[in-house]
Amino acid sequence: MNSFNHYAFGAVCEWMFQNMAGIQPAEAGFSNFIIKPEIALSGVGFVNASYHAIHGEIKSSWKKEHGKLILRVCIPVNTKAEVVLPASSVKNILVDGKPMNEFTHESIEQKNNAISVKLGSGNYNIMINE
């Protein structure tokens, strides 16, 4: 084999963006999208990814630190994102240093064992204590 331009290499990258970093389109053109990272139980301690969409750069990074999960997201101007957090309660979440229930957001919803929050454009630092 002489070519490294094979679908298998692209499939791995797609899995890393959509699963590890959790960046997934909700609409064509990423004007609405989802950030739902799959946090590894062991082996992977951090992920840092960015996707250059038509509206701007979407960033998703997470790391485990001292029993806490720190998630940083960047949502471009004129876009919205549903951020799905692996937390059992809103009480365990801080956004930009404020408790989640005091933070300005569009909506919060409990989904199975996760919290879904809809956010507008901006940079957010989210800490989950579990």
C-alpha positions in Angstrom: 0.0 0.0 0.0 1.4 3.4 -1.0 -1.4 5.7 -0.1 -2.2 7.0 3.3 -5.3 8.8 2.0 -7.7 6.1 3.2 -11.2 6.3 4.8 -10.0 4.4 7.9 -7.9 7.4 8.9 -10.8 9.8 8.5 -13.1 7.6 10.5 -10.8 7.7 13.5 -10.6 11.5 13.3 -14.4 11.7 13.1 -14.8 9.5 16.2 -12.3 11.7 18.1 -14.2 14.9 17.3 -17.7 13.5 17.8 -17.1 11.2 20.8 -14.0 12.1 22.7 -14.4 15.9 22.2 -18.2 15.6 21.8 -18.6 18.1 18.9 -21.7 17.1 16.9 -23.9 19.0 14.5 -27.5 19.6 15.4 -28.1 21.5 12.2 -26.3 21.8 8.9 -23.6 24.4 9.1 -23.2 24.1 12.9 -25.4 27.1 13.6 -26.8 24.8 16.4 -24.6 22.0 17.6 -24.1 19.6 20.5 -21.1 19.2 22.8 -21.4 15.9 24.5 -18.0 14.5 25.4 -17.6 10.9 26.3 -15.3 11.0 29.4 -13.0 8.0 29.6 -13.0 6.1 32.9 -9.3 5.4 32.6 -6.4 5.8 30.3 -7.3 9.2 28.9 -7.0 12.2 31.2 -7.6 15.1 28.9 -8.9 16.0 25.4 -8.5 19.3 23.6 -10.1 19.8 20.2 -11.3 22.6 17.9 -13.4 22.5 14.8 -13.4 25.3 12.2 -17.0 25.8 11.3 -18.5 28.4 9.0 -19.5 30.7 11.9 -16.1 30.4 13.7 -14.0 28.0 15.8 -15.8 25.6 18.0 -13.7 24.4 20.9 -14.2 21.6 23.4 -11.7 20.4 25.9 -11.9 18.5 29.2 -9.5 17.2 31.8 -9.7 15.3 35.0 -8.0 17.1 37.9 -8.1 16.2 41.6 -11.4 14.3 41.4 -13.0 17.1 39.3 -13.9 17.3 35.7 -13.1 20.6 34.0 -14.8 21.3 30.7 -14.0 24.3 28.6 -16.1 25.2 25.5 -16.1 28.0 23.0 -19.3 28.7 21.1 -18.9 31.0 18.1 -20.9 34.2 17.6 -24.5 33.7 16.2 -24.6 30.0 17.2 -26.1 28.0 20.1 -25.0 24.8 21.7 -26.5 22.1 23.8 -23.8 21.1 26.3 -24.4 17.7 27.9 -22.6 17.3 31.2 -21.9 14.0 32.9 -23.3 15.1 36.2 -26.2 13.7 38.3 -27.2 17.0 39.8 -27.0 20.8 39.0 -25.7 21.3 42.5 -22.4 19.7 41.5 -21.7 22.1 38.6 -20.0 25.5 38.5 -20.0 27.6 35.4 -17.4 30.4 35.3 -17.1 30.1 39.1 -20.9 30.4 39.7 -23.3 27.7 40.7 -25.2 26.4 37.7 -28.6 27.6 39.1 -27.2 31.2 39.3 -25.8 31.2 35.8 -27.6 32.8 32.9 -28.6 30.1 30.3 -31.5 29.3 28.0 -32.6 26.1 29.6 -31.4 23.2 31.8 -32.8 19.7 31.5 -32.1 16.4 33.3 -31.3 13.6 30.8 -30.7 10.2 32.2 -27.5 10.6 34.2 -26.6 13.9 32.6 -27.5 17.6 32.7 -28.2 19.3 29.4 -27.8 23.1 29.3 -28.4 25.3 26.2 -25.9 28.1 25.9 -25.4 31.0 23.5 -22.1 32.2 22.1 -19.1 32.7 24.4 -16.4 31.0 26.3 -17.4 28.8 29.3 -15.4 27.1 32.0 -17.4 24.4 33.6 -16.3 22.4 36.7 -18.1 19.3 37.8 -17.5 17.9 41.3 -18.6 14.3 41.6 
